């Protein structure tokens, strides 16, 4: 009986206690600003100025209605969905094919091609902003959604290739050898074997691509001047005026903008961590 009691009473290591405490503090650190924004978004400006950290006396849902209608968030969200959706589909398609070629096809410049994509991860958008704007102006691509889609695809490809190469290298080589013996073409190996087995990698890289483009501000602000073609991050800047700022409506607009990404992360957090770990370690 004494042995059973000893087994049942497992000692908790002090290091584990410290880790749990640190994680709890990090959760509080990240959740508190979100809760504060949510609280401010349902207040009046007078309440915010008087006591910004207190709970609202009366919940003001009209702030959200005003932000959605008067702030043109509906049109901006549609533009963001179009731009990010098209960039996601094209970048995932091209990136997956390039990753499969680098990871599974034997050719002379596969390593150099991988290095070329990795260089793309180190080039900040600020370095190419002016050349892109000058070139797009000559081609008539400024002030159009296609002028945003093209650079979004370009800057999304390096991360997509980096993640997908790890997934493709982690697949057993015997699967592709057996498929080739059975007469499957290289396209069949890619579409029938590689893609179905890399669903987690496609999901993770696609989610990172979509959220990165969804929150992008610099290119959208520089390339687009028509109000009806502005994306969501640019539209949020209109709630800040040069002489006055309507804080409650601005925070309501921010909550609307970040709500989809928060919901996605909460629902698929385990898949995201699993996919990032697998893509970074395998191969």
ChimeraX commands (.cxc) that place a marker at each C-alpha (Angstrom):
marker #1 position 0.00,0.00,0.00 radius 0.5
marker #1 position 2.81,2.39,0.83 radius 0.5
marker #1 position 4.40,1.81,-2.57 radius 0.5
marker #1 position 1.08,2.52,-4.28 radius 0.5
marker #1 position 0.72,5.77,-2.34 radius 0.5
marker #1 position 4.24,6.81,-3.34 radius 0.5
marker #1 position 3.48,6.12,-6.98 radius 0.5
marker #1 position 0.22,8.08,-6.77 radius 0.5
marker #1 position 1.94,11.07,-5.15 radius 0.5
marker #1 position 4.21,12.21,-7.94 radius 0.5
marker #1 position 6.58,14.99,-7.05 radius 0.5
marker #1 position 6.36,18.11,-9.17 radius 0.5
marker #1 position 9.80,19.31,-10.16 radius 0.5
marker #1 position 10.56,22.95,-9.19 radius 0.5
marker #1 position 11.65,23.72,-12.75 radius 0.5
marker #1 position 8.24,22.65,-14.03 radius 0.5
marker #1 position 6.53,24.92,-11.50 radius 0.5
marker #1 position 8.66,27.85,-12.71 radius 0.5
marker #1 position 7.77,27.07,-16.32 radius 0.5
marker #1 position 4.05,27.00,-15.50 radius 0.5
marker #1 position 4.29,30.30,-13.64 radius 0.5
marker #1 position 6.13,31.95,-16.54 radius 0.5
marker #1 position 3.58,30.61,-19.04 radius 0.5
marker #1 position 0.70,31.92,-16.93 radius 0.5
marker #1 position 2.35,35.33,-16.78 radius 0.5
marker #1 position 2.80,35.32,-20.54 radius 0.5
marker #1 position -0.88,34.44,-21.02 radius 0.5
marker #1 position -1.88,37.35,-18.81 radius 0.5
marker #1 position 0.57,39.62,-20.61 radius 0.5
marker #1 position -0.92,38.82,-24.03 radius 0.5
marker #1 position -4.59,38.59,-23.05 radius 0.5
marker #1 position -4.77,41.80,-21.00 radius 0.5
marker #1 position -4.31,44.23,-23.94 radius 0.5
marker #1 position -7.00,42.41,-25.93 radius 0.5
marker #1 position -9.45,42.56,-23.04 radius 0.5
marker #1 position -8.66,46.23,-22.53 radius 0.5
marker #1 position -9.30,47.00,-26.22 radius 0.5
marker #1 position -12.60,45.13,-26.02 radius 0.5
marker #1 position -13.57,47.14,-22.94 radius 0.5
marker #1 position -12.70,50.47,-24.57 radius 0.5
marker #1 position -14.59,49.58,-27.75 radius 0.5
marker #1 position -17.92,49.45,-25.87 radius 0.5
marker #1 position -17.43,52.69,-23.92 radius 0.5
marker #1 position -18.02,56.34,-24.69 radius 0.5
marker #1 position -15.16,58.76,-25.25 radius 0.5
marker #1 position -16.01,60.52,-22.00 radius 0.5
marker #1 position -15.65,57.27,-20.05 radius 0.5
marker #1 position -12.32,56.53,-21.72 radius 0.5
marker #1 position -10.93,59.94,-20.82 radius 0.5
marker #1 position -12.24,59.77,-17.25 radius 0.5
marker #1 position -11.23,56.19,-16.40 radius 0.5
marker #1 position -9.67,54.25,-19.28 radius 0.5
marker #1 position -9.17,51.03,-17.29 radius 0.5
marker #1 position -12.60,50.74,-15.68 radius 0.5
marker #1 position -15.47,48.62,-16.96 radius 0.5
marker #1 position -18.08,50.36,-19.14 radius 0.5
marker #1 position -21.20,51.66,-17.41 radius 0.5
marker #1 position -23.39,50.94,-20.45 radius 0.5
marker #1 position -22.25,48.74,-23.33 radius 0.5
marker #1 position -22.14,50.86,-26.50 radius 0.5
marker #1 position -22.65,48.49,-29.42 radius 0.5
marker #1 position -23.24,51.48,-31.66 radius 0.5
marker #1 position -19.47,51.91,-31.90 radius 0.5
marker #1 position -19.27,48.70,-33.92 radius 0.5
marker #1 position -22.17,49.71,-36.15 radius 0.5
marker #1 position -20.57,53.08,-36.86 radius 0.5
marker #1 position -17.16,51.51,-37.54 radius 0.5
marker #1 position -18.67,49.01,-39.99 radius 0.5
marker #1 position -20.91,51.45,-41.89 radius 0.5
marker #1 position -19.34,54.91,-41.70 radius 0.5
marker #1 position -15.81,53.58,-41.60 radius 0.5
marker #1 position -16.29,51.52,-44.80 radius 0.5
marker #1 position -14.94,48.41,-43.12 radius 0.5
marker #1 position -17.20,46.21,-45.24 radius 0.5
marker #1 position -15.63,47.33,-48.54 radius 0.5
marker #1 position -12.15,47.25,-47.03 radius 0.5
marker #1 position -12.63,43.73,-45.72 radius 0.5
marker #1 position -13.87,42.57,-49.14 radius 0.5
marker #1 position -10.78,44.07,-50.81 radius 0.5
marker #1 position -8.54,42.35,-48.27 radius 0.5
marker #1 position -10.28,39.03,-48.84 radius 0.5
marker #1 position -9.85,39.31,-52.61 radius 0.5
marker #1 position -6.19,40.31,-52.45 radius 0.5
marker #1 position -5.21,37.84,-49.74 radius 0.5
marker #1 position -7.28,35.01,-51.21 radius 0.5
marker #1 position -5.78,35.26,-54.70 radius 0.5
marker #1 position -2.26,35.71,-53.33 radius 0.5
marker #1 position -2.77,32.69,-51.07 radius 0.5
marker #1 position -3.93,30.37,-53.86 radius 0.5
marker #1 position -1.20,31.38,-56.31 radius 0.5
marker #1 position 1.64,31.41,-53.76 radius 0.5
marker #1 position 0.63,28.03,-52.33 radius 0.5
marker #1 position 0.39,26.47,-55.79 radius 0.5
marker #1 position 3.72,27.82,-57.04 radius 0.5
marker #1 position 5.45,27.38,-53.69 radius 0.5
marker #1 position 4.35,23.74,-53.33 radius 0.5
marker #1 position 5.59,22.85,-56.80 radius 0.5
marker #1 position 8.91,24.60,-56.23 radius 0.5
marker #1 position 9.30,22.91,-52.85 radius 0.5
marker #1 position 8.60,19.48,-54.30 radius 0.5
marker #1 position 11.16,20.05,-57.04 radius 0.5
marker #1 position 13.80,21.14,-54.51 radius 0.5
marker #1 position 13.10,18.38,-52.00 radius 0.5
marker #1 position 12.36,15.35,-54.20 radius 0.5
marker #1 position 13.76,15.92,-57.69 radius 0.5
marker #1 position 17.48,15.44,-58.37 radius 0.5
marker #1 position 18.76,18.29,-60.50 radius 0.5
marker #1 position 21.89,20.41,-60.53 radius 0.5
marker #1 position 20.61,23.74,-59.23 radius 0.5
marker #1 position 18.22,22.57,-56.52 radius 0.5
marker #1 position 20.48,23.82,-53.72 radius 0.5
marker #1 position 21.05,27.16,-55.45 radius 0.5
marker #1 position 17.31,27.56,-55.99 radius 0.5
marker #1 position 16.66,26.92,-52.30 radius 0.5
marker #1 position 19.29,29.51,-51.42 radius 0.5
marker #1 position 17.66,31.97,-53.81 radius 0.5
marker #1 position 14.33,31.64,-52.00 radius 0.5
marker #1 position 16.04,31.96,-48.62 radius 0.5
marker #1 position 17.61,35.24,-49.74 radius 0.5
marker #1 position 14.05,36.44,-50.37 radius 0.5
marker #1 position 13.30,35.97,-46.67 radius 0.5
marker #1 position 16.13,38.35,-45.75 radius 0.5
marker #1 position 15.12,41.21,-48.08 radius 0.5
marker #1 position 12.80,43.67,-46.28 radius 0.5
marker #1 position 9.98,45.23,-48.21 radius 0.5
marker #1 position 11.36,48.72,-47.54 radius 0.5
marker #1 position 14.37,48.01,-49.77 radius 0.5
marker #1 position 12.25,47.34,-52.85 radius 0.5
marker #1 position 9.37,49.72,-52.19 radius 0.5
marker #1 position 10.57,52.60,-54.39 radius 0.5
marker #1 position 11.73,50.42,-57.33 radius 0.5
marker #1 position 8.45,48.51,-57.22 radius 0.5
marker #1 position 6.41,51.70,-57.18 radius 0.5
marker #1 position 8.34,53.18,-60.12 radius 0.5
marker #1 position 8.03,49.98,-62.15 radius 0.5
marker #1 position 4.35,49.47,-61.35 radius 0.5
marker #1 position 3.63,53.11,-62.24 radius 0.5
marker #1 position 5.12,52.59,-65.71 radius 0.5
marker #1 position 3.09,49.40,-66.14 radius 0.5
marker #1 position -0.14,51.00,-64.89 radius 0.5
marker #1 position -0.45,48.60,-61.95 radius 0.5
marker #1 position -0.66,51.19,-59.20 radius 0.5
marker #1 position -4.06,51.95,-57.67 radius 0.5
marker #1 position -5.28,48.46,-58.54 radius 0.5
marker #1 position -5.70,45.26,-56.58 radius 0.5
marker #1 position -3.44,43.35,-58.98 radius 0.5
marker #1 position -0.66,45.75,-57.98 radius 0.5
marker #1 position -0.97,44.39,-54.43 radius 0.5
marker #1 position -1.46,40.76,-55.36 radius 0.5
marker #1 position 1.82,40.49,-57.28 radius 0.5
marker #1 position 4.14,41.67,-54.47 radius 0.5
marker #1 position 2.11,39.71,-51.91 radius 0.5
marker #1 position 2.76,36.54,-53.91 radius 0.5
marker #1 position 6.45,37.37,-54.25 radius 0.5
marker #1 position 7.02,38.00,-50.54 radius 0.5
marker #1 position 4.95,34.95,-49.55 radius 0.5
marker #1 position 6.86,32.43,-51.65 radius 0.5
marker #1 position 10.10,32.25,-49.57 radius 0.5
marker #1 position 8.33,31.29,-46.34 radius 0.5
marker #1 position 6.07,28.85,-48.19 radius 0.5
marker #1 position 9.04,27.14,-49.84 radius 0.5
marker #1 position 10.97,27.04,-46.56 radius 0.5
marker #1 position 8.14,25.26,-44.73 radius 0.5
marker #1 position 7.03,22.95,-47.53 radius 0.5
marker #1 position 10.54,21.71,-48.32 radius 0.5
marker #1 position 10.78,20.39,-44.77 radius 0.5
marker #1 position 7.51,18.48,-45.16 radius 0.5
marker #1 position 8.40,16.99,-48.53 radius 0.5
marker #1 position 11.84,15.89,-47.30 radius 0.5
marker #1 position 10.20,14.16,-44.35 radius 0.5
marker #1 position 8.20,11.85,-46.61 radius 0.5
marker #1 position 9.55,8.32,-47.21 radius 0.5
marker #1 position 11.50,8.12,-50.42 radius 0.5
marker #1 position 10.19,4.60,-51.04 radius 0.5
marker #1 position 6.69,5.96,-51.72 radius 0.5
marker #1 position 7.84,7.91,-54.73 radius 0.5
marker #1 position 10.10,5.11,-55.96 radius 0.5
marker #1 position 7.22,2.64,-55.82 radius 0.5
marker #1 position 4.94,5.09,-57.62 radius 0.5
marker #1 position 7.51,5.60,-60.38 radius 0.5
marker #1 position 7.92,1.82,-60.79 radius 0.5
marker #1 position 4.15,1.57,-61.23 radius 0.5
marker #1 position 4.34,4.10,-64.04 radius 0.5
marker #1 position 3.24,7.24,-62.19 radius 0.5
marker #1 position 4.52,10.45,-63.73 radius 0.5
marker #1 position 6.21,13.22,-61.76 radius 0.5
marker #1 position 2.94,15.15,-61.82 radius 0.5
marker #1 position 1.13,12.14,-60.42 radius 0.5
marker #1 position 3.67,11.83,-57.62 radius 0.5
marker #1 position 3.12,15.48,-56.77 radius 0.5
marker #1 position -0.68,15.66,-56.93 radius 0.5
marker #1 position -1.56,12.12,-55.79 radius 0.5
marker #1 position 1.12,11.45,-53.16 radius 0.5
marker #1 position 2.99,14.56,-52.02 radius 0.5
marker #1 position 0.09,17.00,-51.66 radius 0.5
marker #1 position -2.27,14.66,-49.75 radius 0.5
marker #1 position 0.51,13.76,-47.30 radius 0.5
marker #1 position 1.46,17.39,-46.70 radius 0.5
marker #1 position -1.95,18.72,-45.67 radius 0.5
marker #1 position -0.58,20.00,-42.35 radius 0.5
marker #1 position 2.24,21.87,-44.07 radius 0.5
marker #1 position -0.13,23.38,-46.61 radius 0.5
marker #1 position -2.45,24.49,-43.82 radius 0.5
marker #1 position 0.30,26.08,-41.72 radius 0.5
marker #1 position 2.10,27.85,-44.55 radius 0.5
marker #1 position -1.21,28.96,-46.05 radius 0.5
marker #1 position -2.40,30.35,-42.73 radius 0.5
marker #1 position 0.83,32.26,-42.17 radius 0.5
marker #1 position 0.70,33.64,-45.70 radius 0.5
marker #1 position -2.90,34.76,-45.37 radius 0.5
marker #1 position -2.47,36.43,-41.98 radius 0.5
marker #1 position 0.77,38.13,-43.04 radius 0.5
marker #1 position -0.90,39.62,-46.11 radius 0.5
marker #1 position -4.07,40.41,-44.14 radius 0.5
marker #1 position -2.09,42.62,-41.74 radius 0.5
marker #1 position 0.19,44.21,-44.36 radius 0.5
marker #1 position 0.02,48.02,-44.36 radius 0.5
marker #1 position 3.01,49.58,-46.14 radius 0.5
marker #1 position 2.46,48.30,-49.69 radius 0.5
marker #1 position -1.29,48.83,-49.51 radius 0.5
marker #1 position -0.86,52.40,-48.30 radius 0.5
marker #1 position 1.69,53.31,-50.98 radius 0.5
marker #1 position 0.24,51.53,-54.02 radius 0.5
marker #1 position -3.47,52.24,-53.51 radius 0.5
marker #1 position -4.94,55.76,-53.53 radius 0.5
marker #1 position -8.57,55.03,-54.41 radius 0.5
marker #1 position -10.69,54.87,-51.25 radius 0.5
marker #1 position -12.89,52.10,-52.65 radius 0.5
marker #1 position -9.82,49.88,-53.18 radius 0.5
marker #1 position -8.20,50.34,-49.78 radius 0.5
marker #1 position -7.56,47.23,-47.73 radius 0.5
marker #1 position -8.52,46.76,-44.09 radius 0.5
marker #1 position -5.24,47.88,-42.41 radius 0.5
marker #1 position -5.22,51.12,-44.42 radius 0.5
marker #1 position -8.85,51.85,-43.61 radius 0.5
marker #1 position -8.10,51.51,-39.90 radius 0.5
marker #1 position -5.72,54.49,-40.15 radius 0.5
marker #1 position -8.63,56.75,-41.13 radius 0.5
marker #1 position -10.01,56.56,-37.60 radius 0.5
marker #1 position -7.03,58.61,-36.41 radius 0.5
marker #1 position -7.38,62.29,-37.32 radius 0.5
marker #1 position -4.74,65.04,-37.32 radius 0.5
marker #1 position -6.50,67.00,-34.58 radius 0.5
marker #1 position -8.78,64.50,-32.83 radius 0.5
marker #1 position -9.23,60.74,-32.56 radius 0.5
marker #1 position -12.44,58.85,-31.84 radius 0.5
marker #1 position -10.87,56.19,-29.66 radius 0.5
marker #1 position -13.93,54.04,-29.01 radius 0.5
marker #1 position -14.80,53.68,-32.69 radius 0.5
marker #1 position -11.14,53.12,-33.59 radius 0.5
marker #1 position -10.86,50.29,-31.07 radius 0.5
marker #1 position -14.15,48.82,-32.30 radius 0.5
marker #1 position -12.72,48.77,-35.83 radius 0.5
marker #1 position -9.53,47.12,-34.57 radius 0.5
marker #1 position -11.54,44.41,-32.81 radius 0.5
marker #1 position -13.47,43.73,-36.04 radius 0.5
marker #1 position -10.21,43.53,-37.99 radius 0.5
marker #1 position -8.39,41.14,-35.65 radius 0.5
marker #1 position -11.37,38.96,-34.70 radius 0.5
marker #1 position -11.02,36.53,-37.67 radius 0.5
marker #1 position -7.33,35.88,-36.99 radius 0.5
marker #1 position -7.91,35.34,-33.27 radius 0.5
marker #1 position -10.69,32.84,-33.96 radius 0.5
marker #1 position -8.53,30.92,-36.44 radius 0.5
marker #1 position -5.58,30.74,-34.04 radius 0.5
marker #1 position -7.79,29.57,-31.18 radius 0.5
marker #1 position -9.36,26.82,-33.29 radius 0.5
marker #1 position -6.21,25.55,-34.96 radius 0.5
marker #1 position -3.42,26.36,-32.50 radius 0.5
marker #1 position -2.39,22.71,-32.10 radius 0.5
marker #1 position -2.15,22.16,-35.86 radius 0.5
marker #1 position -0.10,25.34,-36.25 radius 0.5
marker #1 position 2.47,24.33,-33.63 radius 0.5
marker #1 position 2.64,20.76,-34.95 radius 0.5
marker #1 position 3.09,21.91,-38.51 radius 0.5
marker #1 position 5.78,24.46,-37.69 radius 0.5
marker #1 position 7.72,21.92,-35.64 radius 0.5
marker #1 position 7.50,19.22,-38.31 radius 0.5
marker #1 position 8.45,21.57,-41.13 radius 0.5
marker #1 position 11.43,22.96,-39.26 radius 0.5
marker #1 position 12.87,19.67,-38.00 radius 0.5
marker #1 position 12.28,17.13,-40.76 radius 0.5
marker #1 position 14.83,16.86,-43.49 radius 0.5
marker link #1:1,2 radius 0.2
marker link #1:2,3 radius 0.2
marker link #1:3,4 radius 0.2
marker link #1:4,5 radius 0.2
marker link #1:5,6 radius 0.2
marker link #1:6,7 radius 0.2
marker link #1:7,8 radius 0.2
marker link #1:8,9 radius 0.2
marker link #1:9,10 radius 0.2
marker link #1:10,11 radius 0.2
marker link #1:11,12 radius 0.2
marker link #1:12,13 radius 0.2
marker link #1:13,14 radius 0.2
marker link #1:14,15 radius 0.2
marker link #1:15,16 radius 0.2
marker link #1:16,17 radius 0.2
marker link #1:17,18 radius 0.2
marker link #1:18,19 radius 0.2
marker link #1:19,20 radius 0.2
marker link #1:20,21 radius 0.2
marker link #1:21,22 radius 0.2
marker link #1:22,23 radius 0.2
marker link #1:23,24 radius 0.2
marker link #1:24,25 radius 0.2
marker link #1:25,26 radius 0.2
marker link #1:26,27 radius 0.2
marker link #1:27,28 radius 0.2
marker link #1:28,29 radius 0.2
marker link #1:29,30 radius 0.2
marker link #1:30,31 radius 0.2
marker link #1:31,32 radius 0.2
marker link #1:32,33 radius 0.2
marker link #1:33,34 radius 0.2
marker link #1:34,35 radius 0.2
marker link #1:35,36 radius 0.2
marker link #1:36,37 radius 0.2
marker link #1:37,38 radius 0.2
marker link #1:38,39 radius 0.2
marker link #1:39,40 radius 0.2
marker link #1:40,41 radius 0.2
marker link #1:41,42 radius 0.2
marker link #1:42,43 radius 0.2
marker link #1:43,44 radius 0.2
marker link #1:44,45 radius 0.2
marker link #1:45,46 radius 0.2
marker link #1:46,47 radius 0.2
marker link #1:47,48 radius 0.2
marker link #1:48,49 radius 0.2
marker link #1:49,50 radius 0.2
marker link #1:50,51 radius 0.2
marker link #1:51,52 radius 0.2
marker link #1:52,53 radius 0.2
marker link #1:53,54 radius 0.2
marker link #1:54,55 radius 0.2
marker link #1:55,56 radius 0.2
marker link #1:56,57 radius 0.2
marker link #1:57,58 radius 0.2
marker link #1:58,59 radius 0.2
marker link #1:59,60 radius 0.2
marker link #1:60,61 radius 0.2
marker link #1:61,62 radius 0.2
marker link #1:62,63 radius 0.2
marker link #1:63,64 radius 0.2
marker link #1:64,65 radius 0.2
marker link #1:65,66 radius 0.2
marker link #1:66,67 radius 0.2
marker link #1:67,68 radius 0.2
marker link #1:68,69 radius 0.2
marker link #1:69,70 radius 0.2
marker link #1:70,71 radius 0.2
marker link #1:71,72 radius 0.2
marker link #1:72,73 radius 0.2
marker link #1:73,74 radius 0.2
marker link #1:74,75 radius 0.2
marker link #1:75,76 radius 0.2
marker link #1:76,77 radius 0.2
marker link #1:77,78 radius 0.2
marker link #1:78,79 radius 0.2
marker link #1:79,80 radius 0.2
marker link #1:80,81 radius 0.2
marker link #1:81,82 radius 0.2
marker link #1:82,83 radius 0.2
marker link #1:83,84 radius 0.2
marker link #1:84,85 radius 0.2
marker link #1:85,86 radius 0.2
marker link #1:86,87 radius 0.2
marker link #1:87,88 radius 0.2
marker link #1:88,89 radius 0.2
marker link #1:89,90 radius 0.2
marker link #1:90,91 radius 0.2
marker link #1:91,92 radius 0.2
marker link #1:92,93 radius 0.2
marker link #1:93,94 radius 0.2
marker link #1:94,95 radius 0.2
marker link #1:95,96 radius 0.2
marker link #1:96,97 radius 0.2
marker link #1:97,98 radius 0.2
marker link #1:98,99 radius 0.2
marker link #1:99,100 radius 0.2
marker link #1:100,101 radius 0.2
marker link #1:101,102 radius 0.2
marker link #1:102,103 radius 0.2
marker link #1:103,104 radius 0.2
marker link #1:104,105 radius 0.2
marker link #1:105,106 radius 0.2
marker link #1:106,107 radius 0.2
marker link #1:107,108 radius 0.2
marker link #1:108,109 radius 0.2
marker link #1:109,110 radius 0.2
marker link #1:110,111 radius 0.2
marker link #1:111,112 radius 0.2
marker link #1:112,113 radius 0.2
marker link #1:113,114 radius 0.2
marker link #1:114,115 radius 0.2
marker link #1:115,116 radius 0.2
marker link #1:116,117 radius 0.2
marker link #1:117,118 radius 0.2
marker link #1:118,119 radius 0.2
marker link #1:119,120 radius 0.2
marker link #1:120,121 radius 0.2
marker link #1:121,122 radius 0.2
marker link #1:122,123 radius 0.2
marker link #1:123,124 radius 0.2
marker link #1:124,125 radius 0.2
marker link #1:125,126 radius 0.2
marker link #1:126,127 radius 0.2
marker link #1:127,128 radius 0.2
marker link #1:128,129 radius 0.2
marker link #1:129,130 radius 0.2
marker link #1:130,131 radius 0.2
marker link #1:131,132 radius 0.2
marker link #1:132,133 radius 0.2
marker link #1:133,134 radius 0.2
marker link #1:134,135 radius 0.2
marker link #1:135,136 radius 0.2
marker link #1:136,137 radius 0.2
marker link #1:137,138 radius 0.2
marker link #1:138,139 radius 0.2
marker link #1:139,140 radius 0.2
marker link #1:140,141 radius 0.2
marker link #1:141,142 radius 0.2
marker link #1:142,143 radius 0.2
marker link #1:143,144 radius 0.2
marker link #1:144,145 radius 0.2
marker link #1:145,146 radius 0.2
marker link #1:146,147 radius 0.2
marker link #1:147,148 radius 0.2
marker link #1:148,149 radius 0.2
marker link #1:149,150 radius 0.2
marker link #1:150,151 radius 0.2
marker link #1:151,152 radius 0.2
marker link #1:152,153 radius 0.2
marker link #1:153,154 radius 0.2
marker link #1:154,155 radius 0.2
marker link #1:155,156 radius 0.2
marker link #1:156,157 radius 0.2
marker link #1:157,158 radius 0.2
marker link #1:158,159 radius 0.2
marker link #1:159,160 radius 0.2
marker link #1:160,161 radius 0.2
marker link #1:161,162 radius 0.2
marker link #1:162,163 radius 0.2
marker link #1:163,164 radius 0.2
marker link #1:164,165 radius 0.2
marker link #1:165,166 radius 0.2
marker link #1:166,167 radius 0.2
marker link #1:167,168 radius 0.2
marker link #1:168,169 radius 0.2
marker link #1:169,170 radius 0.2
marker link #1:170,171 radius 0.2
marker link #1:171,172 radius 0.2
marker link #1:172,173 radius 0.2
marker link #1:173,174 radius 0.2
marker link #1:174,175 radius 0.2
marker link #1:175,176 radius 0.2
marker link #1:176,177 radius 0.2
marker link #1:177,178 radius 0.2
marker link #1:178,179 radius 0.2
marker link #1:179,180 radius 0.2
marker link #1:180,181 radius 0.2
marker link #1:181,182 radius 0.2
marker link #1:182,183 radius 0.2
marker link #1:183,184 radius 0.2
marker link #1:184,185 radius 0.2
marker link #1:185,186 radius 0.2
marker link #1:186,187 radius 0.2
marker link #1:187,188 radius 0.2
marker link #1:188,189 radius 0.2
marker link #1:189,190 radius 0.2
marker link #1:190,191 radius 0.2
marker link #1:191,192 radius 0.2
marker link #1:192,193 radius 0.2
marker link #1:193,194 radius 0.2
marker link #1:194,195 radius 0.2
marker link #1:195,196 radius 0.2
marker link #1:196,197 radius 0.2
marker link #1:197,198 radius 0.2
marker link #1:198,199 radius 0.2
marker link #1:199,200 radius 0.2
marker link #1:200,201 radius 0.2
marker link #1:201,202 radius 0.2
marker link #1:202,203 radius 0.2
marker link #1:203,204 radius 0.2
marker link #1:204,205 radius 0.2
marker link #1:205,206 radius 0.2
marker link #1:206,207 radius 0.2
marker link #1:207,208 radius 0.2
marker link #1:208,209 radius 0.2
marker link #1:209,210 radius 0.2
marker link #1:210,211 radius 0.2
marker link #1:211,212 radius 0.2
marker link #1:212,213 radius 0.2
marker link #1:213,214 radius 0.2
marker link #1:214,215 radius 0.2
marker link #1:215,216 radius 0.2
marker link #1:216,217 radius 0.2
marker link #1:217,218 radius 0.2
marker link #1:218,219 radius 0.2
marker link #1:219,220 radius 0.2
marker link #1:220,221 radius 0.2
marker link #1:221,222 radius 0.2
marker link #1:222,223 radius 0.2
marker link #1:223,224 radius 0.2
marker link #1:224,225 radius 0.2
marker link #1:225,226 radius 0.2
marker link #1:226,227 radius 0.2
marker link #1:227,228 radius 0.2
marker link #1:228,229 radius 0.2
marker link #1:229,230 radius 0.2
marker link #1:230,231 radius 0.2
marker link #1:231,232 radius 0.2
marker link #1:232,233 radius 0.2
marker link #1:233,234 radius 0.2
marker link #1:234,235 radius 0.2
marker link #1:235,236 radius 0.2
marker link #1:236,237 radius 0.2
marker link #1:237,238 radius 0.2
marker link #1:238,239 radius 0.2
marker link #1:239,240 radius 0.2
marker link #1:240,241 radius 0.2
marker link #1:241,242 radius 0.2
marker link #1:242,243 radius 0.2
marker link #1:243,244 radius 0.2
marker link #1:244,245 radius 0.2
marker link #1:245,246 radius 0.2
marker link #1:246,247 radius 0.2
marker link #1:247,248 radius 0.2
marker link #1:248,249 radius 0.2
marker link #1:249,250 radius 0.2
marker link #1:250,251 radius 0.2
marker link #1:251,252 radius 0.2
marker link #1:252,253 radius 0.2
marker link #1:253,254 radius 0.2
marker link #1:254,255 radius 0.2
marker link #1:255,256 radius 0.2
marker link #1:256,257 radius 0.2
marker link #1:257,258 radius 0.2
marker link #1:258,259 radius 0.2
marker link #1:259,260 radius 0.2
marker link #1:260,261 radius 0.2
marker link #1:261,262 radius 0.2
marker link #1:262,263 radius 0.2
marker link #1:263,264 radius 0.2
marker link #1:264,265 radius 0.2
marker link #1:265,266 radius 0.2
marker link #1:266,267 radius 0.2
marker link #1:267,268 radius 0.2
marker link #1:268,269 radius 0.2
marker link #1:269,270 radius 0.2
marker link #1:270,271 radius 0.2
marker link #1:271,272 radius 0.2
marker link #1:272,273 radius 0.2
marker link #1:273,274 radius 0.2
marker link #1:274,275 radius 0.2
marker link #1:275,276 radius 0.2
marker link #1:276,277 radius 0.2
marker link #1:277,278 radius 0.2
marker link #1:278,279 radius 0.2
marker link #1:279,280 radius 0.2
marker link #1:280,281 radius 0.2
marker link #1:281,282 radius 0.2
marker link #1:282,283 radius 0.2
view
